[in-house]
Each structure stands twice: as C-alpha cells, then as structure tokens.
Amino acid sequence: MHMGIDDFIHHAREVVRSTVPPRVQITNIEFEGPMVVIYTKSLEEFANNNDIVRQLAQALRRRVAVRPDPSILADTDRAETEIKHIIPPEAEVSDIWFDGDTGEVTIEALSPGLAIGKHGALLNDIKKRIGWAPKVVRTPPIPSKTVGEIRGYLRMVSEDRKEWLKKIARRINRETSKGENWVRISALGGYREVGRSAHLLTTKDSKVLVDCGVKFSQSEEDSPFLNAPEFLPIESIDAVIITHAHLDHCGLVPLLFKYGYDGAVYCTPPTRDMMSLLQIDYMKVAHGEGRRSPFDSAFVREMVKHTITLNYGDTTDISPDVRLTLQNAGHILGSSIAHFHIGDGIHNIAISGDMKYEKTWLFNPAMDKFPRLETLVIESTYGGFHDHQPSRKDAAESLKSIVARTLERGGKVLVPVFAVGRSQEVMIVLEQYMRQHELKEVPVHLDGMIWEATAIHTAYPEYLNSNLRNQIFQKGENPFLSPIFKRVDSADMRERICNDPEPCIVLATSGMLNGGPVMEYFKSWCTEPQNSLVFVGYQAEGTLGRRIQRGWQEIQFTERGGKSMTLPIKIAIDTVDGFSGHSDRNQLMAYLQNIQPRPERVLVMHGEEAKCLDLAVSLHKRFGLETRAPPNLEVVRLR
C-alpha cells in the first residue's frame, strides 16, 4: 500500500531529524506538487553540504527542495533595490525576477562574472541581505516578450499556485488500492494519422494524458477523442504530459481547463513558454479567418498556472503509482520523450512524441538510453519504406541552389515554416551562406511567430547543442542577430513586401499553408513563374500545402466580405527534404538498433496509415519484437 500524505510527512520529519545536523534550523516540511520542500533559516548549511539533500532524496525516494523560510525573505521591491545596490553597474543587469515557488531570484546580466563577484562574494552578500537564493544567468541576446509575461504572471499568482501545489501533493500521495496491477494505453488521437496526438495511460490507480493536440485538415475531425468513456470524467485525470510545443501535440490543452481540469501539466520550461505562444497565435489566426477558437486566453493563463516544469533527466512522481522522466527528443526546443516508471517497476513505457535521431544545427540527437523499458510508443511520420531523407548538409546545398536560381531570375522565395524548429534551422543556413558570400545578400523577412520563437530559443541556451550555444553568446557570431533578418511587425509592412519588385526571401507561418501570414505572400506571388515556393517541413494530408505538392494548378480563396477568387498556381514548387525535425526510416531503424534496453513491445503511431503499418511490420521482422499499429480508439493492454 502507498503511504498516505500525512503518514508520509510524519515519516519525512523523522528522516530529516536523523539526517540533518541539530544546529540546522528547519521551520517546516511541506509537500508541494511532486516535491518534498524543506523550509529553513539555515540555508548556508545546506549550500555548504550538498550531500544532505542527496541523502534525504534517497531516503524519501522523492525530489527534495530546500528553500528559505518565508520569514527571512525581503519583500521583492526592497530585494530588487538591494541587488542593484550590491551589483556593480558594469555587470549590466538587464532583468531581475523572483520565483515564489522556489525562493530563488534570477539575475540576468550581460557580464555574469561581474555580477557573481570573486569566489561568489557578491552572491553571498545578496543572500545575507535579502534571504532569497540568487542565481545569475547571461542576458539572452534577443529579449522574449512571452518569457517576460509568463514570469510576471507566475509572480502574480504565486500564492494561489502554492495552495494548488499542496492540493496536487495530496492527489499524488493518496493511498493506492489493493488488487492486481495492470497497465493500458488508449489511442485517443494521432494513431494511423498525423495530428491531434493524444495517448491515455491508465493503471489501476491512475490516469495520465500524454499530449492533447489539434488536427489541421479540412475535415471536422480536428480534436482527440476526449469523449471516450475511459477519459471521462475529466476530474479523474491525474496529470497531463506535453512532449513538445507543436499544436498537433498541445493545441487543445487550454480546452481541458475550460472543461474543468484542475490538475498539473508537466513539460520542459521552453515547452511551457513556446506552447503558450503558439496557442495564443492559434486563437488569433482562427479569429482572423472568421472561425471560433475553442478557448480564449484566460484558459491559456490557467494552463501556465497549472504547469510544473521539469528539466531533462529529472524524475518525479505524478500520481500514486507513476513516475515521469523527460529526456531529449531532438525534435524542437524542449521536445521530450516521456518515460514512465509504473508501480514498483511493474512496467516501463516511453512515448516518443516527435523525435529526431541525428545531431542537427540546433539540437543533440534523441536520447536512446533508459534505466528500464518494456514498451516504446514511436512516431512514423517518415517511417515508410521509401522515406529516406538527405543529410542536413545535402538539404542545405539543395536550398542554396533553389534560392540562388530564384534570385538570379529576379524572383522571390517563399518558405512556409513552423515558427518553432524549421524556421531557426533555415535561418542558420541562409545566414551562413550569405555571410560566406555563397548566396547573394538579400533581406530575409520573418513573419508570424518566428522572431518571438527565436527569442525563446536564446532564453534557453542549455537546450541547444553546444556549437550553437557557444555561437549565440559570441556577440559577433550569433546567427540570429544577423542584419539580413527583418522582422515583419505590421500588415502594412507585409503589404509593402508583397508589392516590392526587388528579390527577397520570406519565412512565414503557417508551415502547411493552412492559414496565417504566409497566405498573403502566396496570394501575391503564386501567379508569377519567376518566384519559388519551397517546402521544408511535413505537409499533412488534407492541408493546402499537401495539395500544392501534389500538383494543384489553381487555388480558390475567399476574400474578406465572402467574395470568391480563383488564382492559377504558376510559382515554381520545390520540396527540400532533410530539414525535417522527424527521423526518417533509417534513423527510426537505427534508434531501435541502438536503444538500451531494447523494449519487448513497440506501438507505432503519428504517421499515415500505410507508414504506421509498414514500420510496425519492418520492426517486427528486423528485431523480432512484438509490434502493433493500433487505430484511434483502440486500447492496448501492456501488462
């Protein structure tokens, strides 16, 4: 039987009493969300002895955080004044933000070394004067409005959030029931299709939803099967895990809060910020096209308030019998493979989300080592027999030659991109070729959410690969700060670019031509054969992008006011494979070859039906594994 929370806190007090030296003043022990939080007036003692926290975490088998007792914290206004007084102006402090959840104050400075002081002297001084635990980070080169607003909002709701975390703690630490253990997974969306990803992981004591996306097609079926009986009532869901910020995985999370969900959403910090940005954009695009958004911004704020962030490798309890660890998936910023350890090891399952098993210009390859693994749920976007992508280097060369040809004939290049991931990679490639004079230097206009998404990338350098991380912080080398990039910040500017006769390149959202600013450029340029439309990302079935790839000759638009208009498509159409954030057939096979330990069972999802079935059969033949490609609404018993 799982120990109840009151018994556990009593047990925790005993463990703390026997582990922590008597001179250390402990003022309180609380459960907040998945963590045991120890409040103390002797923060120095813990800082000087890292072993204490490690011993406590091992003895309690829980994540342990040590925080300053609230009574020793200066109010934030006075604390900010003290910090500015202690840190010299030469450090160039750009922002100071307080995290009420942790008792930490983060100081952003252009010269972090000067803010820290010799042997950390300034930080020690700050800690003594204000009680808050200071952390210094380098100022991101591009300020992010989203990151700033989320920090401000969390500061505003910190008291409410603390109470909510205590409620979550009770839910996580409730007693488990007697009886036979079992584990099932229900396919609620994204199986034998791309879009509306949703998996429901169920045990005898818990229900966990992994992803809750939207499908971008012309059909009515754009939501996961949230009306399936095993999902309802919504109050029975213990936790929601979001693998990454693309809308086909997170687009409908705010809808859960609209329907009454009050639990936690777990993801990495960049995923929280990026998905908020994209959900707000999704609402704006719907409104701009005269459609109703399924939720409003109040529910995006609720989602942020209920999000518990985890870094790669952090393990945490999310229900009485499920522990979660997020690992790098290599797909976009903060994307993760969700690994679940169920019961006392009765079953281990990893759900890949979208993954890239190759080092890219932005990220390290997907993690392929786990402590234990019996079932793997894997994507198959490019899992078909003939899905072989060129290398990143070949893809870059291919893009270069298309751009060069188009510019030579005086044309414009339009690249529909997802704001997150592909756009940053294309930016890096174009910047490099123009800097090395291998491409004529022309303006590269960024329209949609691309600039803000790029700013979020620079706010989380630890999630990027080491080459790019080093480049970003060398001021002269940061590819994202190149003067070739021009941010499109108004409808007037967009119209000027559309009508300007001079050659240029435009990266614009959305990546599948299903709405967003990219449509304005396409309408303006699609009738001119000297221009080029270049696809660098996956075009889902049912989207305009897929239809154009298949050779549509004309396109019908509905203008504002309901007037219909037909335009011939004469623009040159090119597809550059190799920029994708998804693994191709060879990489998926290599992943199963190298994964440790190799799972006993693989469920294949997130691909067109033929690709899911093909990959499942091939994995079975090659590795002798039990494989399945279940359809939506099928339930698979894992144990």
C-alpha positions in Angstrom: 0.0 0.0 0.0 1.1 3.5 -0.8 1.7 5.7 2.3 -0.9 8.5 2.7 0.4 12.1 2.7 0.0 12.7 6.5 1.9 9.5 7.3 4.5 10.4 4.7 5.1 13.9 6.2 5.5 12.3 9.6 8.0 9.8 8.1 9.8 12.7 6.3 10.1 14.6 9.6 11.8 11.6 11.2 14.2 11.2 8.2 15.1 14.9 8.3 15.6 14.8 12.1 18.0 11.8 11.7 19.9 13.2 8.7 20.2 16.9 9.2 22.7 18.2 11.9 20.8 19.5 15.0 22.3 23.0 14.5 20.3 23.4 11.3 17.0 25.2 11.9 14.2 23.5 10.0 11.0 25.6 10.2 8.6 23.5 8.1 8.3 20.4 5.8 5.6 20.5 3.1 4.6 18.5 0.1 4.2 20.9 -2.8 3.2 19.1 -6.0 5.6 16.2 -6.6 8.3 17.6 -4.2 9.2 17.4 -0.6 10.0 21.0 0.4 12.1 21.7 3.5 12.0 25.3 4.7 14.9 26.5 6.8 16.5 29.6 8.3 19.9 27.9 7.8 20.2 27.9 4.0 24.0 28.2 4.3 24.3 24.8 6.0 22.6 23.1 3.0 24.6 25.1 0.5 27.8 24.0 2.1 26.8 20.4 2.3 25.2 19.1 -0.9 25.3 15.5 0.4 22.4 16.3 2.9 19.9 16.9 0.1 21.1 13.8 -1.8 20.8 11.6 1.3 17.3 13.0 2.0 16.1 12.4 -1.6 17.4 8.8 -1.4 15.9 8.1 2.0 12.5 9.6 1.0 12.6 8.4 -2.7 11.2 11.8 -3.7 12.6 15.0 -5.2 13.7 17.3 -2.3 14.0 21.0 -2.5 15.5 23.2 0.3 14.0 26.7 0.4 14.5 29.8 2.6 11.8 30.2 5.3 9.4 32.9 4.0 10.1 35.0 7.2 13.7 35.6 6.1 12.8 36.8 2.6 12.8 40.5 1.9 9.8 41.8 0.0 10.6 41.9 -3.7 10.8 45.7 -4.1 13.4 46.0 -1.3 15.2 42.9 -2.5 15.5 44.4 -6.0 16.9 47.7 -4.6 19.5 45.8 -2.6 20.6 43.7 -5.6 21.0 46.8 -7.7 23.0 48.4 -4.9 25.3 45.4 -4.5 26.0 44.5 -8.1 28.3 47.0 -10.0 26.8 48.8 -13.0 29.5 47.3 -15.2 27.7 43.9 -14.9 24.8 45.5 -16.9 21.9 43.8 -15.1 19.0 43.6 -17.6 16.4 41.8 -15.6 15.6 40.5 -12.1 12.8 38.0 -11.4 11.7 36.3 -8.3 10.3 32.8 -8.2 8.0 32.5 -5.2 7.8 28.7 -5.8 11.5 28.2 -5.1 12.6 31.2 -3.1 15.1 31.9 -5.9 15.9 35.2 -7.5 17.3 35.1 -11.1 19.6 38.0 -12.1 20.1 38.4 -15.8 23.4 40.3 -16.6 25.4 40.9 -19.8 28.6 40.2 -17.7 27.6 37.4 -15.3 31.1 37.1 -13.8 30.9 40.7 -12.6 27.5 40.0 -11.0 28.7 36.9 -9.2 31.9 38.6 -7.8 35.2 37.0 -6.8 34.5 33.4 -5.5 30.8 34.3 -5.4 31.3 37.1 -2.9 28.5 39.3 -4.3 26.0 36.4 -4.3 26.8 35.6 -0.7 26.3 39.3 0.2 22.9 39.3 -1.6 21.8 36.1 0.1 22.7 37.6 3.5 20.8 40.8 2.9 17.6 39.6 1.2 17.2 35.9 2.1 16.4 34.9 -1.5 18.8 32.4 -3.1 20.4 34.3 -6.1 21.2 32.7 -9.4 23.0 34.7 -12.2 22.4 33.9 -15.9 23.7 35.6 -19.0 21.2 38.1 -20.6 19.6 36.4 -23.7 20.7 38.2 -26.8 17.1 38.6 -28.0 14.5 39.7 -25.4 11.4 37.5 -25.3 8.0 39.1 -24.6 6.5 35.7 -23.9 9.1 34.7 -21.3 8.8 38.0 -19.6 5.0 37.9 -19.4 5.0 34.3 -18.1 7.4 35.2 -15.4 5.4 38.2 -14.4 2.1 36.2 -14.4 3.6 33.4 -12.2 4.9 36.0 -9.8 1.4 37.5 -9.6 -0.3 34.1 -8.9 2.4 32.6 -6.7 0.2 32.4 -3.5 -2.6 30.7 -5.4 -0.2 28.4 -7.0 1.4 27.4 -3.7 -2.0 26.3 -2.4 -2.8 24.5 -5.6 0.6 22.6 -5.3 -0.4 21.4 -1.9 -3.6 20.1 -3.3 -1.7 18.3 -6.1 0.6 16.8 -3.5 -2.4 15.2 -1.7 -3.6 13.8 -5.0 -0.2 12.4 -5.9 0.3 10.8 -2.5 -3.1 9.3 -2.0 -3.2 5.7 -0.9 -3.2 3.0 -3.7 -5.8 0.3 -3.9 -5.3 -3.4 -3.4 -5.7 -5.9 -6.3 -3.9 -7.0 -9.4 -1.7 -4.4 -11.2 -2.3 -3.6 -14.8 -1.3 -1.0 -17.4 -3.2 0.0 -20.6 -2.8 2.7 -23.3 -5.7 4.1 -25.2 -5.2 5.7 -28.6 -7.2 8.9 -28.4 -5.6 10.6 -31.4 -2.6 10.6 -33.7 -2.8 6.9 -34.4 -2.6 5.9 -38.1 -2.7 9.7 -38.8 -0.7 12.9 -38.2 -2.4 15.4 -36.0 -4.5 15.6 -32.7 -1.9 13.4 -30.8 -3.3 12.1 -27.5 -2.5 8.9 -25.5 -4.2 7.9 -22.3 -2.0 5.8 -20.0 -4.2 4.0 -17.4 -3.2 1.9 -14.4 -5.5 0.6 -11.6 -4.8 3.8 -9.7 -4.0 6.5 -12.2 -5.0 8.1 -15.5 -2.4 10.2 -17.4 -3.0 12.0 -20.6 0.1 12.4 -22.9 -0.4 15.3 -25.4 -3.6 16.9 -26.5 -3.3 18.3 -30.0 -5.3 19.6 -32.8 -5.5 18.3 -36.4 -5.1 20.7 -39.3 -7.2 19.3 -42.1 -10.3 20.3 -43.9 -12.4 17.7 -42.1 -14.4 18.1 -38.9 -12.3 15.6 -37.0 -9.8 18.0 -35.6 -9.9 17.1 -31.8 -8.8 14.0 -30.0 -11.5 11.6 -28.7 -11.9 13.3 -25.3 -15.4 11.9 -25.1 -14.2 8.4 -24.9 -15.6 6.7 -21.7 -12.1 5.9 -20.3 -11.1 9.5 -20.4 -14.2 10.8 -18.6 -14.9 12.4 -16.1 -12.1 14.9 -16.7 -11.6 15.2 -12.9 -10.3 11.6 -12.9 -7.2 12.6 -14.9 -4.2 12.7 -12.6 -1.7 14.5 -14.9 -1.2 15.8 -18.4 2.2 15.5 -20.1 3.1 17.5 -23.1 6.0 16.2 -25.2 6.6 19.4 -27.2 5.0 22.7 -28.3 3.8 22.0 -31.8 0.0 22.5 -31.9 -0.7 18.9 -33.1 0.5 17.9 -29.7 -0.5 20.8 -27.4 -3.1 22.9 -29.2 -6.1 21.9 -27.1 -4.5 21.8 -23.6 -6.3 25.1 -22.6 -9.6 23.3 -23.6 -9.0 20.8 -20.8 -9.1 23.7 -18.3 -12.3 25.1 -19.9 -13.9 21.7 -19.3 -12.9 21.7 -15.6 -9.5 20.0 -15.4 -7.6 21.3 -12.3 -4.5 19.0 -12.3 -0.9 19.5 -13.4 0.6 19.9 -16.8 4.2 18.6 -17.0 6.7 19.7 -19.6 10.1 21.3 -20.0 10.4 25.1 -19.3 10.8 26.0 -23.1 7.8 23.9 -24.0 5.6 25.8 -21.5 6.6 29.1 -23.0 6.5 28.0 -26.6 3.2 26.3 -26.4 1.6 29.4 -24.7 2.9 31.5 -27.7 1.6 29.1 -30.3 -1.8 28.6 -28.6 -2.4 32.4 -28.5 -1.4 32.6 -32.1 -3.8 29.7 -32.9 -6.6 31.8 -31.4 -5.6 34.9 -33.4 -5.4 33.0 -36.7 -8.9 31.5 -36.0 -10.3 34.9 -35.2 -8.7 36.4 -38.3 -10.3 33.8 -40.5 -13.7 34.3 -39.0 -13.6 30.9 -37.1 -14.3 30.5 -33.4 -11.4 29.5 -31.3 -12.2 26.6 -29.0 -10.8 28.5 -26.0 -9.8 32.1 -25.0 -6.6 33.5 -23.4 -7.9 33.0 -19.9 -7.6 29.3 -20.3 -4.0 29.6 -21.7 -3.2 31.5 -18.4 -4.8 28.7 -16.4 -2.6 26.2 -18.2 0.5 28.2 -17.4 -0.5 28.5 -13.7 -1.0 24.7 -13.6 2.2 23.8 -15.3 5.1 22.1 -13.4 8.3 22.2 -15.4 10.9 19.5 -15.5 14.4 19.6 -17.0 15.8 16.6 -18.9 16.6 13.8 -16.6 14.5 15.0 -13.6 12.4 12.2 -12.2 9.2 13.0 -10.4 6.1 11.3 -9.1 3.0 12.4 -11.0 0.4 10.0 -9.4 0.4 7.3 -6.6 2.0 4.7 -9.0 3.5 6.6 -11.9 6.9 8.4 -12.1 7.9 10.5 -15.0 11.2 11.4 -16.6 11.6 13.6 -19.6 14.5 13.1 -22.0 15.7 15.0 -25.1 13.8 14.1 -28.3 15.9 16.2 -30.6 12.8 17.5 -32.5 12.3 21.1 -31.4 13.3 23.3 -28.5 12.5 21.5 -25.2 10.9 18.5 -27.0 11.0 15.3 -24.9 10.5 11.6 -24.8 8.2 10.9 -21.8 9.4 7.8 -19.8 7.0 6.4 -17.2 8.1 4.0 -14.4 4.9 2.3 -13.2 4.4 0.9 -9.7 7.5 -0.6 -8.1 8.8 -1.3 -11.6 5.9 -3.5 -12.9 6.2 -1.7 -16.3 8.2 1.0 -18.0 7.0 2.8 -21.1 8.5 5.6 -23.2 6.3 7.7 -25.5 8.5 9.4 -28.1 6.3 12.3 -29.2 8.1 13.5 -32.3 11.8 12.7 -32.4 15.0 13.3 -34.4 17.8 10.7 -34.1 20.6 12.9 -35.6 22.5 15.9 -34.5 21.0 19.0 -36.2 22.1 22.6 -36.4 20.0 23.2 -33.2 19.9 20.0 -31.1 21.6 16.9 -30.0 20.0 13.6 -31.2 17.2 11.9 -29.3 18.1 10.1 -26.1 18.4 6.3 -26.6 19.4 5.1 -23.1 16.8 4.4 -20.3 17.1 2.6 -17.0 14.3 0.2 -17.9 12.0 -0.1 -20.9 9.4 -2.7 -21.8 7.1 -0.7 -24.2 8.1 2.0 -26.7 5.5 4.2 -28.5 7.2 5.6 -31.5 6.3 8.1 -34.3 6.4 7.1 -38.0 5.9 10.4 -39.9 8.7 9.3 -42.3 8.6 5.6 -41.4 7.6 4.3 -44.8 9.8 2.0 -46.8 10.8 4.8 -49.3 11.2 7.6 -46.7 14.9 8.3 -46.9 15.9 11.9 -46.2 19.1 13.5 -47.4 21.6 14.7 -44.7 21.4 18.1 -43.2 24.4 19.1 -45.4 22.8 18.0 -48.6 19.5 19.7 -47.6 21.4 23.0 -47.1 23.0 22.7 -50.5 19.7 21.9 -52.1 18.1 25.0 -50.5 21.1 27.1 -51.6 20.7 26.2 -55.3 17.0 26.8 -55.3 17.4 30.2 -53.7 20.3 31.2 -56.0 18.4 30.2 -59.1 15.3 32.2 -58.0 17.3 35.3 -57.1 19.2 35.2 -60.4 15.9 35.3 -62.3 14.7 38.3 -60.1 12.2 36.2 -58.2 11.1 36.0 -54.6 11.5 32.9 -52.4 8.6 32.0 -50.0 9.3 29.3 -47.4 6.3 28.2 -45.3 7.7 27.2 -41.9 6.6 26.2 -38.4 7.5 29.1 -36.1 9.4 26.6 -33.9 12.3 24.5 -35.2 12.4 24.6 -39.0 12.5 28.4 -39.2 15.5 28.6 -36.9 17.4 26.0 -38.9 16.6 27.7 -42.3 17.7 31.0 -40.7 21.1 29.5 -39.6 21.7 28.0 -43.1 20.8 31.2 -45.0 22.8 33.4 -42.7 25.9 31.1 -43.1 25.7 31.1 -46.9 25.2 34.9 -47.1 28.0 35.6 -44.6 30.3 33.4 -46.7 29.2 35.1 -49.9 27.9 31.8 -51.4 24.4 33.4 -51.7 23.6 37.0 -52.8 22.7 39.0 -49.8 19.0 39.9 -49.8 16.6 40.7 -47.0 15.2 37.7 -45.2 11.8 38.7 -43.8 10.4 36.8 -40.8 6.6 36.9 -40.5 4.3 35.3 -37.9 5.7 34.0 -34.6 9.2 33.3 -35.9 11.0 36.2 -34.2 9.4 35.6 -30.8 10.1 31.8 -31.1 13.7 32.6 -31.9 13.9 34.8 -28.8 12.7 31.9 -26.7 15.5 29.8 -28.2 18.0 32.3 -26.9 16.4 32.3 -23.4 17.1 28.6 -23.0 20.6 28.0 -24.4 21.1 24.9 -22.3 18.5 23.1 -24.5 20.6 23.8 -27.7 23.6 21.9 -28.9 27.0 23.1 -27.6 28.1 24.6 -31.0 25.1 26.8 -31.3 25.2 27.7 -27.6 28.7 29.0 -28.0 27.9 30.9 -31.1 24.8 32.6 -29.6 26.9 34.1 -26.8 29.7 35.3 -29.0 28.1 38.6 -30.0 29.8 38.9 -33.4 28.8 35.3 -34.3 25.1 35.0 -33.2 23.5 33.9 -36.5 20.0 35.0 -35.2 21.2 38.6 -34.9 22.4 39.0 -38.5 21.3 42.2 -40.2 19.8 40.2 -43.1 16.9 39.2 -40.9 14.0 41.7 -40.9 11.1 41.3 -38.6 7.6 41.9 -40.2 5.6 43.6 -37.5 2.6 45.0 -39.2 0.0 44.4 -42.0 1.4 47.5 -43.8 4.9 46.2 -43.8 3.6 42.8 -45.2 1.8 44.6 -48.0 4.9 46.6 -48.9 7.0 43.4 -49.1 4.3 41.7 -51.2 4.3 44.6 -53.7 8.1 45.3 -53.7 9.6 44.3 -57.1 13.0 43.6 -55.5 14.1 40.0 -54.8 13.8 38.8 -51.2 13.2 35.7 -49.1 10.2 35.3 -46.8 9.9 32.8 -44.0 6.3 32.8 -42.8 3.9 30.7 -40.8 2.0 28.5 -41.0 4.1 25.7 -42.3 1.4 23.8 -44.1 -0.3 26.8 -45.7 -3.4 26.3 -43.6 -3.8 30.0 -42.6 -1.5 32.6 -41.1 0.5 35.4 -42.8 2.1 33.0 -45.4 -1.2 33.1 -47.3 -0.9 36.8 -48.1 2.5 36.3 -49.7 1.3 33.2 -51.6 -1.7 35.1 -53.0 0.5 37.9 -54.2 3.3 35.7 -55.7 1.7 32.4 -56.8 0.9 33.6 -60.3 4.5 34.6 -61.2 6.7 31.8 -62.5 10.0 33.5 -61.5 9.1 33.1 -57.8 9.6 29.9 -55.8 7.6 28.2 -53.0 9.9 26.0 -51.0 8.5 23.4 -48.6 11.0 22.4 -45.9 8.6 20.6 -43.5 6.0 17.9 -43.4 2.7 18.6 -45.3 -0.2 16.7 -43.6 -3.0 15.0 -45.5 -5.9 17.4 -46.1 -3.8 20.6 -46.0 -3.3 23.1 -48.8 0.4 22.5 -48.7 -0.1 18.8 -49.5 -2.5 19.6 -52.3 0.0 22.0 -53.9 2.8 19.5 -53.5 0.6 17.0 -55.4 0.3 19.4 -58.4 -2.8 21.5 -58.0 -2.9 24.0 -60.9 -5.2 26.6 -59.3 -6.3 27.8 -55.9 -9.6 29.3 -54.7 -9.6 31.9 -52.0 -12.5 33.5 -50.1 -11.7 37.2 -49.7 -13.0 39.3 -46.8 -16.6 40.0 -47.5 -17.2 36.5 -48.7 -16.2 37.1 -52.4 -14.6 34.1 -54.0 -11.5 34.3 -56.2 -9.5 31.8 -58.2 -5.8 32.2 -59.0 -3.6 30.0 -61.2 -0.5 28.5 -59.5 2.5 29.3 -61.7 5.1 29.8 -58.9 7.9 27.2 -59.0 7.2 24.5 -56.4 10.2 22.8 -54.6 10.4 20.5 -51.7 13.7 20.3 -49.7 13.8 17.1 -47.6 16.4 16.8 -44.9 15.3 19.9 -42.8 12.7 17.8 -41.1 12.6 17.5 -37.3 11.3 13.9 -37.7 13.5 10.8 -38.1 13.4 9.1 -41.4 13.1 5.4 -42.0 16.9 4.7 -41.5 17.0 6.8 -38.3 14.0 5.1 -36.8 15.5 1.7 -37.5 18.9 2.9 -36.1 17.1 4.1 -33.0 15.7 0.6 -32.3 19.1 -0.9 -33.1 20.8 1.3 -30.5 18.2 1.8 -27.8 19.2 0.5 -24.4 17.5 -1.6 -23.2 15.6 -2.8 -26.2 11.9 -2.9 -25.5 9.7 -6.0 -25.7 6.9 -4.2 -27.5 6.6 -1.3 -29.9 3.5 0.7 -30.7 3.7 2.7 -33.9 1.7 6.0 -34.3 1.9 9.6 -35.7 2.1 8.6 -39.4 -0.2 8.0 -42.3 -1.8 4.6 -42.0 0.4 2.8 -44.6 3.6 4.2 -42.9 2.5 3.1 -39.4 1.7 -0.4 -40.7 4.9 -0.7 -42.8 7.2 0.4 -39.9 5.4 -2.0 -37.5 5.9 -4.9 -39.8 9.6 -4.0 -40.6 10.5 -3.6 -36.9 9.0 -7.0 -36.1 10.9 -8.6 -39.0 14.2 -6.9 -38.2 14.2 -7.2 -34.4 11.7 -9.9 -33.5 9.7 -7.5 -31.3 6.0 -7.5 -30.7 4.8 -4.6 -32.8 1.4 -3.0 -33.4 0.0 0.0 -35.2 -3.3 0.4 -33.4 -6.1 2.6 -34.9 -7.6 5.5 -32.9 -9.9 4.4 -30.0 -8.1 1.0 -29.6 -7.0 0.1 -26.1 -3.8 -2.0 -25.7 -3.1 -3.8 -22.5 0.6 -3.5 -21.8 0.6 -5.6 -18.6 
